[in-house]
Amino acid sequence: MVPITHFLYLATGLFAIGAAGVLLRRNALMVLMSLELMLTGVNLALVTFSRAWGNHEGQIFAFFCIAVAAAEAAIGLALVVALFRGRRVSANLDDLRLLRD
């Protein structure tokens, strides 16, 4: 059996890589993918703690987080596509300042 600490190390690594991607990347698609990676790390930690404590609340909450993450990704991708088609701007986050005009 794999120890719980290995799952927590993996969850921490996923979250850290996702946070670095959010902070360092300027492409909107890369930022959305990094956010999804961060949510995957959080969901893995929730399921790990749920398994360690012997209850199912963490797994249920992780399921709802996955549903919300899917909706967030769909809306984010729709916004990026609409911006690219409507204004012919790149997916760079610095170009999104054009929305204020």
N, CA and C atoms as a LAMMPS dump frame, in Angstrom:
ITEM: TIMESTEP
0
ITEM: NUMBER OF ATOMS
303
ITEM: BOX BOUNDS ff ff ff
-5.0000000000000000e+02 5.0000000000000000e+02
-5.0000000000000000e+02 5.0000000000000000e+02
-5.0000000000000000e+02 5.0000000000000000e+02
ITEM: ATOMS id mol type element x y z
1 1 1 N 0.842 -1.184 0
2 1 2 C 0 0 0
3 1 3 C 0.885 1.244 0
4 2 1 N 0.508 2.223 -0.803
5 2 2 C 1.275 3.464 -0.914
6 2 3 C 0.944 4.352 0.288
7 3 1 N 1.971 4.892 0.943
8 3 2 C 1.695 5.764 2.095
9 3 3 C 0.976 7.058 1.676
10 4 1 N 0.235 7.597 2.604
11 4 2 C -0.552 8.812 2.346
12 4 3 C 0.367 9.99 2.029
13 5 1 N 1.549 10.007 2.605
14 5 2 C 2.446 11.145 2.396
15 5 3 C 2.853 11.275 0.927
16 6 1 N 2.935 10.157 0.213
17 6 2 C 3.281 10.23 -1.202
18 6 3 C 2.201 10.964 -1.998
19 7 1 N 0.948 10.689 -1.667
20 7 2 C -0.146 11.39 -2.334
21 7 3 C -0.124 12.878 -2.001
22 8 1 N 0.192 13.203 -0.755
23 8 2 C 0.244 14.615 -0.37
24 8 3 C 1.415 15.33 -1.018
25 9 1 N 2.55 14.647 -1.177
26 9 2 C 3.672 15.245 -1.9
27 9 3 C 3.296 15.504 -3.358
28 10 1 N 2.606 14.562 -3.962
29 10 2 C 2.166 14.728 -5.342
30 10 3 C 1.179 15.889 -5.457
31 11 1 N 0.236 15.979 -4.518
32 11 2 C -0.739 17.074 -4.534
33 11 3 C -0.052 18.421 -4.355
34 12 1 N 0.941 18.477 -3.47
35 12 2 C 1.679 19.718 -3.265
36 12 3 C 2.468 20.091 -4.513
37 13 1 N 3.088 19.105 -5.146
38 13 2 C 3.839 19.366 -6.371
39 13 3 C 2.945 19.864 -7.496
40 14 1 N 1.778 19.238 -7.665
41 14 2 C 0.844 19.682 -8.693
42 14 3 C 0.384 21.114 -8.442
43 15 1 N 0.074 21.41 -7.188
44 15 2 C -0.372 22.761 -6.86
45 15 3 C 0.744 23.777 -7.097
46 16 1 N 1.969 23.433 -6.728
47 16 2 C 3.094 24.361 -6.898
48 16 3 C 3.392 24.606 -8.372
49 17 1 N 3.355 23.556 -9.18
50 17 2 C 3.589 23.729 -10.615
51 17 3 C 2.484 24.586 -11.236
52 18 1 N 1.246 24.363 -10.819
53 18 2 C 0.14 25.175 -11.317
54 18 3 C 0.257 26.629 -10.893
55 19 1 N 0.65 26.863 -9.644
56 19 2 C 0.808 28.237 -9.166
57 19 3 C 1.936 28.947 -9.914
58 20 1 N 3.017 28.228 -10.176
59 20 2 C 4.111 28.826 -10.942
60 20 3 C 3.652 29.16 -12.356
61 21 1 N 2.845 28.305 -12.949
62 21 2 C 2.326 28.583 -14.286
63 21 3 C 1.413 29.796 -14.311
64 22 1 N 0.589 29.966 -13.274
65 22 2 C -0.29 31.134 -13.205
66 22 3 C 0.524 32.409 -13.043
67 23 1 N 1.555 32.35 -12.232
68 23 2 C 2.332 33.547 -11.947
69 23 3 C 3.324 33.905 -13.05
70 24 1 N 3.831 32.924 -13.769
71 24 2 C 4.899 33.184 -14.725
72 24 3 C 4.445 33.278 -16.18
73 25 1 N 3.323 32.696 -16.53
74 25 2 C 2.881 32.68 -17.925
75 25 3 C 2.003 33.881 -18.231
76 26 1 N 2.027 34.319 -19.475
77 26 2 C 1.2 35.444 -19.909
78 26 3 C 0.124 35.012 -20.89
79 27 1 N 0.164 33.779 -21.331
80 27 2 C -0.825 33.27 -22.277
81 27 3 C -2.066 32.833 -21.506
82 28 1 N -3.243 33.269 -21.95
83 28 2 C -4.481 32.973 -21.23
84 28 3 C -4.769 31.473 -21.194
85 29 1 N -4.463 30.768 -22.265
86 29 2 C -4.71 29.32 -22.278
87 29 3 C -3.793 28.591 -21.296
88 30 1 N -2.544 29.036 -21.21
89 30 2 C -1.622 28.421 -20.254
90 30 3 C -2.044 28.714 -18.815
91 31 1 N -2.562 29.896 -18.572
92 31 2 C -3.042 30.237 -17.232
93 31 3 C -4.247 29.381 -16.872
94 32 1 N -5.16 29.176 -17.815
95 32 2 C -6.315 28.308 -17.549
96 32 3 C -5.885 26.87 -17.275
97 33 1 N -4.909 26.376 -18.032
98 33 2 C -4.419 25.021 -17.792
99 33 3 C -3.714 24.929 -16.44
100 34 1 N -3.019 25.968 -16.051
101 34 2 C -2.348 25.978 -14.754
102 34 3 C -3.366 26.012 -13.613
103 35 1 N -4.453 26.744 -13.807
104 35 2 C -5.517 26.745 -12.799
105 35 3 C -6.121 25.351 -12.646
106 36 1 N -6.305 24.672 -13.753
107 36 2 C -6.83 23.303 -13.689
108 36 3 C -5.852 22.37 -12.977
109 37 1 N -4.569 22.584 -13.182
110 37 2 C -3.561 21.777 -12.494
111 37 3 C -3.593 22.036 -10.989
112 38 1 N -3.792 23.294 -10.611
113 38 2 C -3.914 23.623 -9.19
114 38 3 C -5.151 22.958 -8.583
115 39 1 N -6.263 22.986 -9.306
116 39 2 C -7.476 22.332 -8.807
117 39 3 C -7.304 20.822 -8.705
118 40 1 N -6.541 20.243 -9.61
119 40 2 C -6.261 18.804 -9.528
120 40 3 C -5.465 18.479 -8.269
121 41 1 N -4.485 19.319 -7.934
122 41 2 C -3.727 19.112 -6.698
123 41 3 C -4.601 19.211 -5.467
124 42 1 N -5.498 20.18 -5.454
125 42 2 C -6.404 20.336 -4.313
126 42 3 C -7.351 19.14 -4.213
127 43 1 N -7.869 18.689 -5.347
128 43 2 C -8.771 17.533 -5.326
129 43 3 C -8.055 16.268 -4.855
130 44 1 N -6.812 16.105 -5.259
131 44 2 C -6.044 14.948 -4.803
132 44 3 C -5.823 14.996 -3.29
133 45 1 N -5.557 16.185 -2.77
134 45 2 C -5.399 16.315 -1.319
135 45 3 C -6.714 16.031 -0.594
136 46 1 N -7.829 16.5 -1.138
137 46 2 C -9.131 16.223 -0.523
138 46 3 C -9.424 14.725 -0.481
139 47 1 N -9.178 14.048 -1.587
140 47 2 C -9.446 12.607 -1.632
141 47 3 C -8.49 11.854 -0.717
142 48 1 N -7.249 12.322 -0.623
143 48 2 C -6.275 11.678 0.254
144 48 3 C -6.687 11.8 1.716
145 49 1 N -7.071 12.994 2.127
146 49 2 C -7.51 13.175 3.51
147 49 3 C -8.802 12.419 3.788
148 50 1 N -9.677 12.356 2.801
149 50 2 C -10.909 11.602 2.962
150 50 3 C -10.62 10.124 3.178
151 51 1 N -9.668 9.606 2.434
152 51 2 C -9.295 8.197 2.602
153 51 3 C -8.615 7.956 3.944
154 52 1 N -7.791 8.91 4.366
155 52 2 C -7.071 8.738 5.628
156 52 3 C -8.017 8.764 6.823
157 53 1 N -9.045 9.598 6.755
158 53 2 C -9.96 9.722 7.885
159 53 3 C -11.143 8.771 7.801
160 54 1 N -11.296 8.095 6.687
161 54 2 C -12.325 7.07 6.565
162 54 3 C -13.732 7.597 6.318
163 55 1 N -13.869 8.806 5.816
164 55 2 C -15.205 9.308 5.473
165 55 3 C -15.241 9.69 4.001
166 56 1 N -16.438 10.003 3.516
167 56 2 C -16.598 10.259 2.088
168 56 3 C -16.853 11.723 1.758
169 57 1 N -16.84 12.593 2.75
170 57 2 C -17.154 13.993 2.476
171 57 3 C -16.123 14.647 1.56
172 58 1 N -14.852 14.324 1.742
173 58 2 C -13.818 14.89 0.895
174 58 3 C -13.946 14.458 -0.551
175 59 1 N -14.346 13.212 -0.763
176 59 2 C -14.527 12.718 -2.128
177 59 3 C -15.732 13.372 -2.79
178 60 1 N -16.783 13.597 -2.035
179 60 2 C -17.961 14.271 -2.577
180 60 3 C -17.622 15.712 -2.925
181 61 1 N -16.89 16.377 -2.042
182 61 2 C -16.497 17.762 -2.297
183 61 3 C -15.564 17.844 -3.5
184 62 1 N -14.67 16.881 -3.663
185 62 2 C -13.779 16.857 -4.823
186 62 3 C -14.589 16.674 -6.111
187 63 1 N -15.639 15.871 -6.055
188 63 2 C -16.495 15.683 -7.229
189 63 3 C -17.153 16.993 -7.634
190 64 1 N -17.647 17.751 -6.658
191 64 2 C -18.257 19.045 -6.968
192 64 3 C -17.217 20.043 -7.479
193 65 1 N -16.009 19.971 -6.957
194 65 2 C -14.936 20.843 -7.453
195 65 3 C -14.609 20.532 -8.908
196 66 1 N -14.64 19.265 -9.279
197 66 2 C -14.391 18.879 -10.664
198 66 3 C -15.488 19.429 -11.572
199 67 1 N -16.742 19.391 -11.107
200 67 2 C -17.846 19.928 -11.902
201 67 3 C -17.711 21.439 -12.079
202 68 1 N -17.344 22.145 -11.025
203 68 2 C -17.167 23.594 -11.112
204 68 3 C -15.966 23.925 -11.993
205 69 1 N -14.902 23.132 -11.909
206 69 2 C -13.716 23.365 -12.74
207 69 3 C -14.039 23.166 -14.217
208 70 1 N -14.894 22.217 -14.534
209 70 2 C -15.281 22.005 -15.936
210 70 3 C -16.064 23.204 -16.457
211 71 1 N -16.952 23.729 -15.641
212 71 2 C -17.707 24.916 -16.055
213 71 3 C -16.787 26.129 -16.195
214 72 1 N -15.84 26.265 -15.283
215 72 2 C -14.884 27.372 -15.339
216 72 3 C -14.022 27.281 -16.592
217 73 1 N -13.589 26.107 -16.937
218 73 2 C -12.766 25.932 -18.132
219 73 3 C -13.572 26.228 -19.391
220 74 1 N -14.812 25.806 -19.432
221 74 2 C -15.647 26.063 -20.608
222 74 3 C -15.897 27.557 -20.783
223 75 1 N -16.181 28.251 -19.703
224 75 2 C -16.427 29.69 -19.793
225 75 3 C -15.14 30.431 -20.149
226 76 1 N -14.032 30.038 -19.545
227 76 2 C -12.757 30.69 -19.847
228 76 3 C -12.344 30.505 -21.29
229 77 1 N -12.487 29.296 -21.807
230 77 2 C -12.142 29.057 -23.207
231 77 3 C -13.077 29.806 -24.155
232 78 1 N -14.35 29.895 -23.789
233 78 2 C -15.289 30.65 -24.621
234 78 3 C -14.921 32.13 -24.659
235 79 1 N -14.491 32.679 -23.537
236 79 2 C -14.064 34.078 -23.503
237 79 3 C -12.825 34.308 -24.362
238 80 1 N -11.868 33.415 -24.276
239 80 2 C -10.65 33.559 -25.07
240 80 3 C -10.957 33.465 -26.56
241 81 1 N -11.8 32.537 -26.947
242 81 2 C -12.166 32.392 -28.359
243 81 3 C -12.94 33.619 -28.834
244 82 1 N -13.852 34.123 -28.004
245 82 2 C -14.62 35.307 -28.391
246 82 3 C -13.715 36.52 -28.546
247 83 1 N -12.747 36.675 -27.674
248 83 2 C -11.819 37.796 -27.798
249 83 3 C -10.97 37.673 -29.05
250 84 1 N -10.509 36.478 -29.333
251 84 2 C -9.662 36.284 -30.502
252 84 3 C -10.43 36.532 -31.793
253 85 1 N -11.658 36.076 -31.847
254 85 2 C -12.445 36.253 -33.073
255 85 3 C -12.953 37.681 -33.218
256 86 1 N -13.378 38.278 -32.112
257 86 2 C -13.991 39.597 -32.184
258 86 3 C -13.003 40.729 -32.382
259 87 1 N -11.904 40.707 -31.666
260 87 2 C -10.966 41.824 -31.712
261 87 3 C -9.638 41.477 -32.358
262 88 1 N -9.449 40.243 -32.716
263 88 2 C -8.194 39.78 -33.315
264 88 3 C -6.992 40.068 -32.428
265 89 1 N -7.195 39.94 -31.134
266 89 2 C -6.072 40.084 -30.214
267 89 3 C -5.506 38.702 -29.945
268 90 1 N -4.303 38.666 -29.45
269 90 2 C -3.689 37.378 -29.132
270 90 3 C -4.237 36.88 -27.799
271 91 1 N -3.809 35.716 -27.403
272 91 2 C -4.242 35.142 -26.136
273 91 3 C -3.385 35.636 -24.975
274 92 1 N -2.594 36.668 -25.217
275 92 2 C -1.751 37.237 -24.179
276 92 3 C -2.615 38.007 -23.18
277 93 1 N -2.363 37.817 -21.903
278 93 2 C -3.167 38.476 -20.878
279 93 3 C -2.963 39.986 -20.859
280 94 1 N -1.817 40.446 -21.313
281 94 2 C -1.589 41.892 -21.353
282 94 3 C -2.48 42.568 -22.395
283 95 1 N -2.878 41.84 -23.416
284 95 2 C -3.754 42.404 -24.451
285 95 3 C -5.202 42.504 -23.991
286 96 1 N -5.548 41.877 -22.889
287 96 2 C -6.922 41.929 -22.413
288 96 3 C -7.272 43.282 -21.815
289 97 1 N -6.321 44.157 -21.685
290 97 2 C -6.618 45.512 -21.222
291 97 3 C -7.427 46.269 -22.256
292 98 1 N -7.505 45.744 -23.466
293 98 2 C -8.314 46.379 -24.512
294 98 3 C -9.803 46.336 -24.189
295 99 1 N -10.207 45.454 -23.287
296 99 2 C -11.61 45.341 -22.928
297 99 3 C -12.101 46.567 -22.177
298 100 1 N -11.222 47.304 -21.545
299 100 2 C -11.632 48.481 -20.786
300 100 3 C -12.012 49.635 -21.695
301 101 1 N -11.527 49.609 -22.905
302 101 2 C -11.805 50.727 -23.835
303 101 3 C -13.203 50.672 -24.388
